[in-house]
């Protein structure tokens, strides 16, 4: 199964890389607007976001919206085998961290999961399926972080070229509650 996942990652990342910069900007705006218009987003006081890396969806519109609305926004930082989300308070200055991915400073406040607090986690991925399966980048960071956090709303975002009919999954892979692309919303 790992060999199949690796081949899909390579194919999907190449498809994403082949989107022109101008199209990526337009598609990102549509995707971010889809996230911002969700009822779950409107009701959430906490948004767990990711910093855009390489040719991923540009999430800066979500950050700007969340901060303007007074939501608490957190970004992930790889710490050992896990990701820990740290709160950001403005148009952040991230520094290259794990694999060169922009990460927040370790001194910023840490996200503490509270099932009574409405929270949306916007998740990146190499690919997603029509049944909301997520194929990450192979480190298992998001699957470990999301495990057991059933009340946290999980929203995968990607370009439509990254959607597969199905994906190879195992018991550790966490299903998304929703997946949003520039062409569709999968719930």
Backbone torsions as a table, in degrees:
resi	resn	phi	psi	omega
1	UNK	NA	-35.8	-179.1
2	UNK	-63.5	-36.3	179.1
3	UNK	-64.5	-41.6	179.3
4	UNK	-65.5	-43.0	178.6
5	UNK	-61.4	-42.4	-179.4
6	UNK	-62.5	-41.3	179.5
7	UNK	-65.6	-40.6	178.6
8	UNK	-65.7	-44.0	177.8
9	UNK	-56.0	-48.6	-178.0
10	UNK	-60.3	-46.1	-178.9
11	UNK	-65.0	-44.6	-177.9
12	UNK	-69.3	-40.1	178.6
13	UNK	-66.1	-35.3	176.5
14	UNK	-66.9	-43.0	177.3
15	UNK	-59.1	-44.3	179.8
16	UNK	-65.0	-42.0	179.5
17	UNK	-62.6	-27.1	-177.6
18	UNK	-80.6	-5.0	175.4
19	UNK	-75.5	131.8	-179.2
20	UNK	-65.2	156.4	-179.3
21	UNK	-59.4	-39.9	-178.9
22	UNK	-69.1	-40.7	176.3
23	UNK	-65.4	-41.0	179.9
24	UNK	-58.7	-40.1	179.4
25	UNK	-64.9	-45.8	179.5
26	UNK	-64.4	-48.2	-179.0
27	UNK	-62.5	-40.7	179.9
28	UNK	-60.3	-41.8	179.3
29	UNK	-62.0	-43.0	179.0
30	UNK	-63.2	-45.2	-179.0
31	UNK	-63.9	-47.5	-179.5
32	UNK	-63.4	-38.1	176.7
33	UNK	-63.2	-37.0	175.5
34	UNK	-61.0	-41.7	178.1
35	UNK	-65.9	-49.0	-176.8
36	UNK	-62.4	-28.8	-177.9
37	UNK	-86.4	-2.3	179.0
38	UNK	-69.5	142.9	174.3
39	UNK	-59.3	-40.8	-178.9
40	UNK	-61.8	-37.7	177.6
41	UNK	-66.6	-45.7	-178.9
42	UNK	-59.3	-37.5	-176.7
43	UNK	-83.3	-17.1	-175.1
44	UNK	-77.8	139.5	172.6
45	UNK	-94.9	-14.5	-176.8
46	UNK	-128.5	133.3	176.1
47	UNK	-123.0	122.3	173.2
48	UNK	-97.7	117.0	-172.4
49	UNK	-119.9	170.1	174.5
50	UNK	-126.6	152.2	177.5
51	UNK	-83.9	136.9	-178.0
52	UNK	-64.5	133.6	-179.5
53	UNK	-128.8	131.1	-179.6
54	UNK	53.5	-120.7	-172.9
55	UNK	-100.2	21.9	178.2
56	UNK	-69.3	169.0	174.2
57	UNK	-57.4	132.6	177.0
58	UNK	-77.4	115.1	-174.7
59	UNK	-94.6	7.4	-173.7
60	UNK	-61.2	-30.7	178.2
61	UNK	-65.3	-37.3	177.2
62	UNK	-66.5	-43.9	178.6
63	UNK	-58.1	-49.4	-178.5
64	UNK	-59.6	-46.8	179.8
65	UNK	-61.8	-47.5	-177.3
66	UNK	-62.3	-43.5	179.6
67	UNK	-65.9	-40.6	178.3
68	UNK	-62.4	-32.0	-178.9
69	UNK	-88.1	2.1	177.7
70	UNK	76.4	20.0	177.6
71	UNK	-79.2	152.9	173.6
72	UNK	-82.5	127.3	-177.9
73	UNK	-117.1	133.5	-179.4
74	UNK	-127.2	144.0	176.7
75	UNK	-119.3	149.8	-178.5
76	UNK	-82.2	148.3	172.7
77	UNK	-133.9	130.4	177.3
78	UNK	-74.4	123.8	177.7
79	UNK	-130.5	101.1	-175.5
80	UNK	70.2	-124.2	179.7
81	UNK	-94.9	6.5	-174.5
82	UNK	-126.6	165.5	167.7
83	UNK	-106.6	139.2	176.7
84	UNK	-122.0	130.2	-178.7
85	UNK	-90.8	132.0	180.0
86	UNK	-116.9	139.9	-176.4
87	UNK	-74.1	140.4	174.9
88	UNK	-117.8	150.7	-172.3
89	UNK	-119.0	-4.8	-178.1
90	UNK	-158.9	-172.3	176.0
91	UNK	-63.8	96.1	-163.1
92	UNK	-67.4	153.9	172.5
93	UNK	-107.5	100.9	179.6
94	UNK	-94.2	153.7	178.4
95	UNK	-118.8	145.5	178.4
96	UNK	-55.6	131.9	179.4
97	UNK	-126.6	-129.2	-179.1
98	UNK	-52.0	123.0	-179.6
99	UNK	53.6	23.8	178.8
100	UNK	83.1	3.9	-179.8
101	UNK	-72.4	132.7	178.2
102	UNK	-62.3	128.3	-177.7
103	UNK	-132.4	155.6	177.7
104	UNK	-76.9	165.9	177.4
105	UNK	-70.5	140.6	-177.8
106	UNK	-64.8	-18.6	-177.7
107	UNK	-78.7	-12.2	-179.2
108	UNK	-73.6	152.6	-177.9
109	UNK	-55.8	145.0	-176.3
110	UNK	-95.3	140.9	175.9
111	UNK	-69.2	130.3	175.1
112	UNK	-114.7	118.6	-179.0
113	UNK	-65.8	129.8	176.7
114	UNK	-135.0	111.9	-175.0
115	UNK	-64.8	-12.7	177.7
116	UNK	-89.1	-6.9	179.9
117	UNK	-103.1	124.6	-178.6
118	UNK	-70.3	127.7	-173.1
119	UNK	-142.2	138.9	173.9
120	UNK	-115.7	128.4	174.4
121	UNK	-106.0	114.8	177.7
122	UNK	-89.2	116.1	-171.2
123	UNK	-107.2	134.4	172.2
124	UNK	-82.9	171.9	174.9
125	UNK	-175.5	159.8	173.9
126	UNK	-75.2	-36.1	-178.8
127	UNK	-156.6	157.2	173.7
128	UNK	-134.9	158.3	179.3
129	UNK	-108.8	169.0	177.8
130	UNK	-67.9	-12.5	175.6
131	UNK	-106.5	20.4	172.6
132	UNK	72.6	21.6	172.7
133	UNK	-75.4	150.8	-179.7
134	UNK	-121.9	134.2	172.3
135	UNK	-113.9	111.0	-177.9
136	UNK	-80.9	-147.8	-176.4
137	UNK	-103.3	5.0	173.2
138	UNK	106.5	-8.1	-179.2
139	UNK	-89.0	-17.0	-180.0
140	UNK	74.6	9.5	-175.4
141	UNK	-60.3	-49.8	-178.3
142	UNK	-67.8	-40.2	179.0
143	UNK	-60.8	-42.5	178.0
144	UNK	-66.4	-41.9	-179.1
145	UNK	-65.1	-42.4	-174.6
146	UNK	-78.9	-18.9	-177.7
147	UNK	-57.3	128.3	177.2
148	UNK	82.0	-2.2	179.9
149	UNK	-101.6	65.6	-171.4
150	UNK	-66.4	-27.2	-177.1
151	UNK	-85.8	-11.0	179.0
152	UNK	-76.8	127.2	-178.3
153	UNK	-81.7	123.0	-174.8
154	UNK	-105.4	116.0	-178.2
155	UNK	-120.5	111.0	176.0
156	UNK	-83.5	139.0	175.8
157	UNK	-127.1	140.5	179.3
158	UNK	-165.8	173.0	173.8
159	UNK	-81.6	151.9	-174.0
160	UNK	-60.4	-27.1	178.5
161	UNK	-66.7	-10.9	179.9
162	UNK	-95.5	5.1	179.2
163	UNK	-90.8	128.9	174.8
164	UNK	-112.6	156.2	176.3
165	UNK	-61.7	-48.4	176.5
166	UNK	-139.0	165.1	176.6
167	UNK	-137.1	150.4	174.2
168	UNK	-69.1	130.6	-177.0
169	UNK	-134.2	155.4	170.6
170	UNK	-130.1	-177.9	-173.6
171	UNK	-65.1	-16.7	179.9
172	UNK	-87.7	-12.7	-177.8
173	UNK	-78.7	126.6	-177.2
174	UNK	-91.3	129.7	178.9
175	UNK	-77.1	139.1	176.2
176	UNK	-79.0	153.0	173.2
177	UNK	-80.7	-28.8	-179.7
178	UNK	-155.8	150.2	173.4
179	UNK	-129.4	131.6	-178.3
180	UNK	-122.0	130.1	173.5
181	UNK	-122.4	-177.3	177.3
182	UNK	-73.3	-12.2	-177.2
183	UNK	-111.7	-23.1	-173.8
184	UNK	-158.7	162.5	172.8
185	UNK	-119.6	127.0	-179.4
186	UNK	-110.1	117.3	-179.7
187	UNK	-120.1	NA	NA
